[in-house]
């Protein structure tokens, strides 16, 4: 338990998740299905996609998770691949309404991050915004780039980070 608390302290998530993450079932990202997903639609209307996801989150009583990244980014693809593992996918679908937003090479859709108080260039990708959809308030302020080095984590630590914002 001390190791879990230390991991959360380093990643900027609450030390005790109110809703624990499931056991992901893989010990290494090498065990993810290949090829890794390409989760970002480069032609999507980001403003519309976020608005629609927020409306679904409100209606379904879930948090909104906005995943800002690019298909060129290994850490972004690792995040997407990990979320696609069966146990974590079901858990994420129960607690989050997820929308992916292509940020290109940090030159597209910056207005999405700005909407939640992130000014200038993102600190890294993926940048994950956890939003309370009714108030449209960013819950994980100051910790949005915590998964930008996802490959240095374990799949379980990534799942635990996601669980850290769910109450």
C-alpha positions, 0 to 999 in steps of 0.5 A: 500500500505504501508503494501505491501511495508513493506512486500516486504522490509522484503522479499527482493523483489522490493517494486513495482512489474512492473507486479502485481500478480493476486489475489490468491483467498484464504486467508490461506494455509489451503484452498489449495487442499490436499494432497499438491503436491510432486513437486520434481522428486528425479530421474530427471537429474537436470542439463538437466532439468535446461538447457532445462527449460532455453532454453524454457524460452529464446524461450518463453521470460520468466524468469527462476524460479528454485525451489530448495527443497525437498518433505519432506519440508512443505514450499516447498509443500506450495509453489507448492500448492499455485502456483497450484491455478488457478489464480496464475498458469496462471500468473506464466505460463505467466511469468516464466518457472519453473523447480523444482530441488530435493536437497535431505536433502541438499546433492543433486544437489548443483551444480545448486545453485553453478552455480548461485554463491550460495556457500556451503549449501543452507540457506533453502528450498525452495530456489527460483532462479529467473534467466534472461535466456539470460544472465543466471544471477541470478536476486534475489541474496541475496534473494533466501531463502526468501520463506523458511518460506513460511508458515509464509506468506499469499498466496497473499504475496507469489504471490506478492513476485513472481511478484516482480521480473517480469518487 
